[in-house]
Amino acid sequence: MDQPPLPPKKPANPLQGLSPLGLMDGVMGGQASDWEPPMAEDLEQLFPGYHDFKFIDRGGMGAVYSAVQNSLQRRVAIKILPPEMGLDEAFVDRFHQEARLLARLQHPHIVAVYDFGRNQSGHLFIVMEYVEGTSLLDIMKKERLTLSRSLEVTAQVCEALQFAHDHGVIHRDIKPTNILLDVWGRVRVADFGLAKLAETSHQTTKQNRSAMLMGTPGYASPEQRRGEKDMDHRADIFSLGVTLYEMLTGHLPVGVFEPPSKKVQTPPGLDKIINRCLRERPADRYQQAKDIRSAILQQVEKMERSVMQRAIAKRPIVSMMTSVIVGAGFIYLLDALDREVLRKQAAPVPVPTYVDSEHGPSVLKLNETFSLVRLRLTWEEARRRIDATDGIQLASIRSEEELNQLRALLKEQNITSHIWLGGRELADQKGFRWEDGSPFTFAAWMPASPEPPLMISEIQAKNQRTLREPSGRSPDWIEVYNPGPTPVDLTGWNLRQISGRYAMDGRLGRQEGSAKAALVVPPGGYQIIHCEEADGPMGDDLAFSFQLEAQSARLRWSDPRGRLIQDTGKDWKSFPADASLIFDADTHSWSWSQEPTPGQPNSQAREFFSSSADSQAFSQAIIMLPSFDCRWSLDTQRRTAWSLVRHSKRDSGL
């Protein structure tokens, strides 16, 4: 029997409009299906009420056509599924359920669903709004989006996602292909719910279902990549963060990535928004899409007052269309922000000489002696990787002159991240050595802990009423106690929180502008340190920029030189709100108290918690801290973005 001719892979005259189902390379898994869609001219007899069918594209779960609806004389998009999917009654029921749900998503920024069903040939189909315009991906291929346009698009996608999430619909594949812009420039988000629908089909291949569950590589959240089936709407939050980063920089945030403020000189406040979207754990991301939109608006409002005044003075009247899309005055303020960013980009600033490789790390050459290798590794991983590269070694620093030279170079390039050096502590803790064999004759350490050391005396990871700021916030907090006879400076002391495989840490104080009086704890004194993930600046140096995990976590407290002073020993478990974990210095044990006493001696403990701290690791590597005048500390647990390397005579060409 003769086979029907195949539809063309690309129409001779491609339509200007786009299918709302994402077309190619979306959640449907590309060309993985054996099914061949019917020719466009054969569809009129299968779909009474529609004519002028035109083939647009196909995917593993079906094909997309456009057609004119006879009754309303409007062009629509029609998605047709392979007929074998109609044989799975469980899938058919799920298809009808999902289609009804999608049809209720009536929103200005969501592609509308008009109809669905099964035709006489057995094809399941869904009829949708035909979007006259182009995709965000096509725009990004042709030009770099301005800052104002990137934020404008993100704000509108947030509105679409919030509406869908409120109605129980997760997109699962937010990416530039599925973000359409119509001829008026309005954002239309497509492909809602189809990945979830695909999972229920027994007719779909295992490969396709896996791809649909995972979303698109590069945009999929960590839980999607792990194949977790109980993921929720916060997977869309992650994907939107990836998309925003790509709009701003032209690149995906793969591995350890440069923040947009350093890569393309966008306002630094946007870095925090993107970083929070891209957190590993869903609980640490924004919890609602509307929160991202609010954060964007807040960042715009934090611009210099002069920029705002110039924008309002020049364009005081806002059109109704602009108000609908982004809110009164927002787009004009963003235009002013664009001009401000372009002005800063035009200024003569040092340009890092990155060498990007598809198969290796990025390299920033500082001078003829030193380079920075940018790849997030532990010290041992960095040492092995660099030892295998000809012409370079993890760097030794041999004199104050070399350190001063590095200080200037790092400041010039605005490098503030921690940096691995090529040195570590000897196993017996009686000295240090450089990995390149040079003598360890020069050192530039952070201050050592006094004896007895500064101790954490109380921890409250579930603060609700115990301690409130004037703003009304109730941050988590730790209390530190100085048991010694002399004052102790808190600058450089480190707190690390470990919850499962997730870790966050921070150091107190900074190189410039530190509140020195607040950073000194007098003999016998107590000091409260806040732990909160605030949207804006913390306001002082006595705060760590992360919240304590209330459910299950452990804390490690280290002095500025990296010596472990305290460890809670094991993860704490659930506990009542406003209860405190207190430390007994005599027994070196932790216990719970129902009566917190911030800034005062501890109250009576009610329940024993854990035993003494872990022993100190003996193989400590040297890490340089640019934010603390390039002084040195010790660390073996951290993964650090930069490693400093020294060029040997047999240069590798870096």
Buried (B, 14 or more C-beta within 10 A) or exposed (E): EEEEEEBEEEEEEEBEBBBBBBBBBBBBBEEBBEBBBBBBEBBBEBBEEBEBBBBBBBBBBBBBBBBBBEEEEEBBBBBBBBBBBBEBEEBBEBBBEBBEBBBEBEBBBBBBBBBBEBBEBBBBBBBBBBBBBBBBBBBBEEEBBBBBBBBBBBBBBBBBBBBBBEBEBBBBBBBBBBBBBBEEEBBBBBBBBBBBBBBBBEBBBEEBBEBBBBBBEEBBBBBBEEEBEEBEBBBBBBBBBBBBBBBBBEBBBEEBBBBBBBBBBBBEBBBBBBBBBBBBBBEBBBEBBBBBBBBBBEBBEEBEEEBBEBBBEEBEEBEEEBEEBBBEBBBBBBBBBBBBBEEEEEEEEEEBEEEEEEEEBBBBBBEEBBBBBBBBBBBEBBBEBBEEBEEBBBBBBBEEEBBEBBBEBBEEBEBBBBBBBBBBBEEEEEEBBBBBEBEBEBEBBBBEBBEEBBBBBBBBBBBEEBBEEEEEEBBBBBBBBBBBEEEBBBBBBBBBBBBEEBBBBBBBBBBEEBEEEBBBBEEEBBBBBBBBBBEEEBEEBBBBBBBBBBEEBBBBBBBBBBBBBBBBBEBBEEBEEBBBBBBEEEEEBBBBBBBBBBEEEBBEBEEEBBEEBBEBEEEBBBBBBBBBEBBBBBBBBBBBBBBBBBBEEEEEEB
